[in-house]
Amino acid sequence: MSLIVPTMAEMMAKGESSEYLFWVGCSGSFDDRAKKITKALVKILNKCDVNFAVLGAEESCTGDPAKRAGNEFTFQMQAMMNIQVLDGYQVNKIVTACPHCFNTLKNEYPELGGNYEVIHHTQLIQELINQGKLTLEGGGEFAGKKITFHDPCYLGRANNVFEAPRSLIEKLDSELVEMKQCKSKGLCCGAGGAQMFKEAENGSKEINIERTEQALDVKPDIIATGCPFCNTMMTDGVKNFNKEDSVQVLDVAELIASAANL
């Protein structure tokens, strides 16, 4: 199945407009593992005939890492540049698979004049299923599997999106098992606040190891994530315990795309 991913510039050249801008994010664009999440979401959007486009080379970092690292000036420069591009294409709705982009575009761009309806990819997939546009023939290879969901900080605690990813996992005829710290009490994977891009500081244990231990405690077959950064950290954690042969780390979009045979 070939993927159809139009750019905003191509749409505008044809005199067409798109309902959604798919904000891919740095990880989904450049990281080989996260590209699989991007492709899984595109397969779902194509299957459901969702009218979407990407910015392509015109997309830049939202500025989230700069802001979290304390460089407000760089954040505002990035944001203003992006807002100019988004408003130039008259973007109203944005969907993204990265909670960091989601949170920044949704909550921090408005004060700089960028007002958009921003949703996380798990919310959009849930909508598509509720509208009957996407149907799952049971859980496929995931039926009967134990799946635990790691709440991304910027999706869960920062924006109170707990239900959408879990409702999708439950549609897979699988057993959703919760870690001892979940939902509003979820533990960070260790990548937020621009920590993804720097070496760990001195301490007795890295956060992603602690979080992976909590996940492995419930003996899952799959650790589900809704964030490419979390995916990296949990994958590294699983490798640390030499469990990569028995425990998979997959994004919710990958689970749904696979179960829908896309």
ABEGO torsion letter per residue (X at the ends): XBBBBBBAAAAAAAGBBBABBBBAEAAAAABAAAAAAAAAAAAAAAAAGBBBBBAEAABBBAGAAAAAAGBAAAAAAAAAAAAAAAAAAGBABBBBABAAAAAAAAAAAAAAGBBBBBBBAAAAAAAAAAAGABBBBEAEAABGBBBBBBBBAAABAAAGBAAAAAAAAAAAGBBBBBBABBEAABBBAGABGGAAABBBBBBABBAAAAAAAAAAAAGBABBBBABAAAAAAAAAAAAAAGAAAABBBBBAAAAAAAAAGX
